[in-house]
Amino acid sequence: MGLSKLGQTLTAREVLDLVKSDLERVEREISLESVASVEAVTTIGRYLQAGGGKRLRPILVLLASKLVGGVTDGSIRMAAVVEMIHTATLVHDDVIDIAETRRGRPSSNTIWGNHTCVLAGDWLYMQAFQMALRERNFHVLDLLIALTQMMVEGELLQLERIGKIAISEADYMELVDRKTASLFSACAQLGAIMGGAGEATEQRLGEFAWNLGIAFQLVDDVLDFTAHEKVLGKPVGSDLREGKVTLPLIYALERATSEERQLVADVLADGSYERVPFEKILRFIERHQGFERVRERAQSFTEKARVIINEFPESRYQRALAAITDLVTDRDH
């Protein structure tokens, strides 16, 4: 997972060891459920699964289940469901963003083309819902339907704002809520439901994971500018090149001169760093403490998450969830 530090509660290895055997079951479930009658869908699904990733969302489902009661077959299924939904969103995002790489490998759309990948993403969504339907639990279905609507609305809102420099912090936070935090929250809620928790516990774990998701995305948007390309698994500065103005830029633009605003406007207009070198944008954000302010903002959300998880009785699983709050703000990809 590339974790460097998880606080003084549990180490990264100890957190992973708590869910290792369950995660292996989740991977098998995804492999089985990604087989379609059309070979292209199966091939794309396996390519994406082999691409790895942190598996943070399934881990949240599993740890939430363990925290409140224990992992059931339903917990494994829901962990697979959220990872398949997440994968479907990545496939669609790469098509929309005309991305060329994902996790250090060619993105699926560059190999199979946009049309095939859009349909493969649709299939993954529907397969995830078919899996969830086997639980025969209306609450689970309500949660997943609301989640996917939120995520699609978030993508549509982002499309409306592509290439626009006048994006406010409130605009940005609305997108993060819809595209990232809502999925994190659903993961913890689904884990709680499968573990047999009551409504109050489910909601509280959802709030914990929502704050975690906000912090995760804030750090992601800093890393898009500051990480090393090989570690990040995609070109640095991709968001701005794709027309997305994220919080580090929003903060820097609040203090920018008209000349500095023009630099950002030029990159947005060109969709490249040919006229304005990436290093100029990087120095501009650093000069106005854009990264520093976003890291502080992320830390405030991880602190809220930590306060919530500390309300739960101490256990290995409670300590693991507390440790993940440190993982989110202290990572290099």
C-alpha positions in Angstrom: 0.0 0.0 0.0 3.0 2.3 0.1 2.3 3.4 3.7 5.1 5.1 5.5 3.6 5.7 8.9 0.4 4.8 10.6 0.8 6.6 13.9 1.7 4.9 17.1 -1.4 2.7 17.3 -0.7 0.0 14.7 2.0 -0.3 12.0 1.0 -0.6 8.3 1.9 -4.3 8.3 -0.3 -4.9 11.4 -3.3 -3.1 9.7 -2.9 -5.2 6.6 -2.5 -8.4 8.5 -5.9 -7.8 10.2 -7.6 -8.0 6.8 -5.2 -10.0 4.7 -7.1 -13.3 4.5 -10.4 -11.4 4.0 -8.9 -9.3 1.2 -7.7 -12.4 -0.6 -11.4 -13.6 -0.5 -12.4 -10.2 -1.9 -9.9 -10.5 -4.7 -11.3 -14.0 -5.6 -14.8 -12.6 -5.5 -13.9 -9.8 -7.9 -12.2 -12.3 -10.2 -15.2 -14.5 -10.3 -17.8 -11.7 -10.7 -15.8 -9.9 -13.4 -16.3 -12.8 -15.9 -18.7 -11.7 -18.6 -20.2 -13.4 -21.6 -18.4 -10.9 -23.8 -14.6 -11.4 -23.7 -13.7 -7.7 -23.9 -15.4 -7.0 -20.6 -13.7 -9.9 -18.9 -10.3 -8.9 -20.3 -10.7 -5.2 -19.2 -11.9 -6.2 -15.8 -8.9 -8.5 -15.2 -6.5 -5.9 -16.5 -7.9 -3.3 -14.1 -7.8 -5.7 -11.2 -4.2 -6.6 -11.9 -3.4 -2.9 -11.8 -3.5 -3.1 -8.1 -4.4 0.0 -6.1 -4.5 0.6 -2.3 -7.8 -1.4 -1.8 -8.5 1.2 0.8 -12.3 1.1 0.2 -12.6 -2.7 0.7 -10.4 -2.4 3.7 -12.8 0.1 5.2 -15.7 -2.3 4.6 -13.8 -5.1 6.3 -12.5 -3.2 9.3 -16.0 -1.6 9.9 -17.5 -5.1 9.9 -14.8 -6.4 12.3 -15.3 -3.4 14.5 -19.0 -4.0 15.1 -19.4 -7.7 14.9 -17.3 -9.6 12.5 -16.8 -10.3 8.8 -19.6 -12.3 7.1 -20.0 -13.5 3.5 -22.0 -10.3 3.0 -19.0 -8.2 4.2 -16.8 -9.9 1.6 -19.4 -9.3 -1.1 -19.9 -5.7 -0.2 -16.1 -5.1 -0.2 -16.0 -6.5 -3.7 -19.0 -4.4 -4.7 -17.4 -1.1 -3.6 -14.1 -1.9 -5.4 -16.0 -2.8 -8.6 -18.0 0.5 -8.4 -14.7 2.4 -7.8 -13.1 0.6 -10.8 -16.1 1.5 -13.0 -15.8 5.2 -12.0 -12.1 5.1 -12.8 -12.8 3.6 -16.3 -15.3 6.3 -17.0 -13.1 9.1 -15.5 -10.2 8.0 -17.8 -12.4 8.2 -20.9 -13.8 11.7 -19.9 -10.3 12.9 -19.0 -8.7 11.4 -22.1 -6.2 9.9 -19.6 -3.2 7.9 -21.0 -1.9 6.2 -17.8 -3.4 4.8 -14.7 -1.3 3.4 -11.8 1.8 3.4 -13.9 0.3 1.5 -16.8 -1.5 2.5 -20.0 -5.1 3.4 -19.1 -7.8 1.0 -20.4 -9.2 3.5 -22.9 -5.8 3.8 -24.6 -5.8 0.0 -25.2 -9.4 -0.8 -25.9 -10.8 2.6 -27.0 -13.4 4.9 -25.5 -16.5 3.2 -26.7 -15.6 -0.3 -25.4 -14.4 1.1 -22.0 -17.6 3.1 -21.4 -19.7 0.0 -21.9 -17.3 -2.1 -19.8 -17.6 0.5 -17.0 -21.4 0.3 -17.4 -21.2 -3.5 -17.1 -19.1 -3.3 -13.9 -21.7 -1.0 -12.4 -24.5 -3.3 -13.2 -22.6 -6.4 -12.0 -21.9 -4.7 -8.7 -25.6 -4.0 -8.2 -26.5 -7.6 -9.2 -24.1 -8.8 -6.5 -25.5 -6.4 -3.9 -29.1 -7.5 -4.8 -28.2 -11.0 -3.5 -28.3 -9.6 0.0 -32.0 -9.0 -0.4 -31.5 -5.9 1.7 -33.4 -2.7 0.7 -31.3 -0.5 2.9 -28.1 -1.7 1.2 -29.7 -1.0 -2.3 -30.9 2.4 -1.2 -27.5 3.3 0.0 -25.8 2.1 -3.2 -28.3 3.8 -5.5 -27.9 7.1 -3.7 -24.2 6.7 -3.8 -24.0 6.1 -7.6 -26.3 9.0 -8.2 -24.1 11.3 -6.1 -21.0 10.2 -8.0 -22.5 10.6 -11.4 -23.9 14.1 -10.5 -20.4 14.9 -9.2 -18.9 14.0 -12.6 -21.5 16.1 -14.4 -20.7 19.1 -12.2 -17.0 18.6 -12.8 -17.6 18.6 -16.6 -19.5 21.8 -16.3 -16.5 23.4 -14.6 -13.7 22.1 -16.7 -11.5 24.8 -18.0 -12.9 27.5 -15.7 -10.6 29.4 -13.5 -13.3 30.9 -11.2 -13.9 27.9 -9.0 -14.6 28.5 -5.4 -13.6 26.4 -2.4 -17.3 25.6 -1.9 -17.6 24.4 -5.5 -14.5 22.2 -5.0 -15.8 20.8 -1.7 -19.1 19.9 -3.3 -17.2 17.8 -5.9 -15.1 16.1 -3.3 -18.2 15.2 -1.3 -19.9 13.7 -4.3 -17.0 12.0 -6.0 -14.9 10.7 -3.1 -16.2 11.2 0.4 -19.6 9.7 -0.4 -18.0 6.4 -1.5 -15.8 6.3 1.6 -18.8 6.9 3.8 -20.8 4.2 2.0 -17.9 1.7 2.6 -18.0 2.1 6.3 -21.8 2.0 6.4 -21.9 -1.2 4.4 -19.4 -2.8 6.6 -21.4 -1.8 9.7 -24.6 -3.1 8.2 -23.0 -6.5 7.3 -21.4 -6.7 10.7 -24.9 -6.3 12.3 -24.6 -2.8 13.7 -27.5 -0.6 14.6 -28.4 2.6 12.7 -26.7 5.0 15.1 -23.4 3.1 14.8 -23.7 2.8 11.1 -24.2 6.6 10.7 -21.3 7.4 13.0 -19.0 5.1 11.1 -20.2 6.8 7.9 -19.3 10.2 9.3 -15.9 8.9 10.3 -15.2 7.7 6.7 -16.7 10.8 5.1 -14.1 12.9 6.9 -11.5 10.4 5.9 -12.6 10.6 2.3 -12.4 14.4 2.2 -8.9 14.3 3.7 -7.9 11.6 1.2 -8.9 13.7 -1.8 -7.3 16.9 -0.5 -3.9 15.0 -0.1 -4.5 13.5 -3.6 -4.8 17.0 -5.1 -1.5 18.1 -3.5 0.2 14.9 -4.7 -1.0 15.6 -8.2 1.5 18.6 -8.2 4.2 17.4 -5.8 4.6 13.6 -6.2 7.2 11.9 -8.3 5.7 10.6 -11.5 6.9 7.0 -11.1 5.4 6.9 -7.6 2.2 8.6 -8.5 1.6 6.3 -11.5 0.5 9.1 -13.8 2.0 12.4 -15.1 2.3 15.1 -12.4 0.1 18.2 -13.0 -2.6 16.1 -14.7 -5.5 17.8 -13.1 -4.7 21.3 -14.3 -3.8 20.0 -17.8 -7.2 18.3 -17.9 -8.9 21.6 -17.0 -9.5 20.9 -13.3 -8.8 23.7 -10.8 -8.3 22.0 -7.4 -7.9 23.4 -3.9 -4.1 24.1 -4.0 -4.7 26.3 -7.0 -7.9 27.8 -5.6 -6.0 28.9 -2.5 -3.0 30.3 -4.5 -5.4 32.1 -6.9 -7.0 33.9 -3.9 -3.6 35.8 -3.5 -2.5 35.8 -7.1 -1.5 38.8 -9.2 -3.1 39.3 -12.5 0.1 38.0 -14.2 -0.1 34.8 -12.1 -3.8 34.3 -12.9 -2.9 34.6 -16.5 -0.3 31.8 -16.2 -3.1 29.4 -14.9 -5.5 30.7 -17.6 -3.0 29.9 -20.3 -2.5 26.3 -19.1 -6.3 25.8 -18.9 -6.7 27.3 -22.5 -3.9 25.2 -23.9 -4.5 21.9 -22.1 -0.7 21.6 -21.8 2.4 23.1 -20.2 4.0 24.1 -23.5 3.6 27.8 -23.1 3.7 27.9 -19.3 6.2 25.3 -17.8 4.8 23.1 -15.0 7.6 24.4 -12.7 6.2 27.9 -13.0 2.8 26.8 -11.7 4.4 24.8 -9.0 6.4 27.8 -7.8 3.3 30.0 -7.9 1.3 27.6 -5.7 4.3 27.3 -3.3 4.8 31.1 -3.1 1.2 31.5 -1.9 1.2 28.6 0.5 -1.3 26.7 -1.5 0.0 23.2 -0.6 0.6 24.1 3.0 -2.9 25.4 3.5 -4.4 22.3 1.8 -2.4 20.0 4.0 -3.6 21.9 7.1 -7.2 21.6 5.8 -6.7 17.8 5.3 -5.3 17.5 8.8 -8.5 19.1 10.2 -10.6 16.5 8.5 -8.4 13.6 9.7 -8.7 15.0 13.2 -12.5 15.0 13.0 -12.3 11.4 11.8 -10.0 10.5 14.7 -12.3 12.0 17.3 -15.2 9.9 16.0 -13.3 6.6 15.9 -12.0 7.2 19.4 -15.6 7.1 20.6 -15.6 3.4 19.9 -14.4 0.8 22.5 -10.7 0.1 22.0 -9.8 -3.0 20.0 -7.4 -4.0 17.2 -9.9 -2.9 14.7 -10.6 0.4 16.3 -6.9 1.1 16.5 -6.5 0.1 12.8 -9.2 2.6 11.7 -7.5 5.3 13.8 -4.2 4.4 12.2 -5.7 4.8 8.7 -6.4 8.4 9.5 -2.7 8.9 9.6 -2.2 6.9 6.5 -4.4 9.3 4.5 -2.4 12.4 5.3 1.1 10.8 5.3 1.5 9.1 2.0 3.4 9.6 -1.3 0.7 8.3 -3.7 
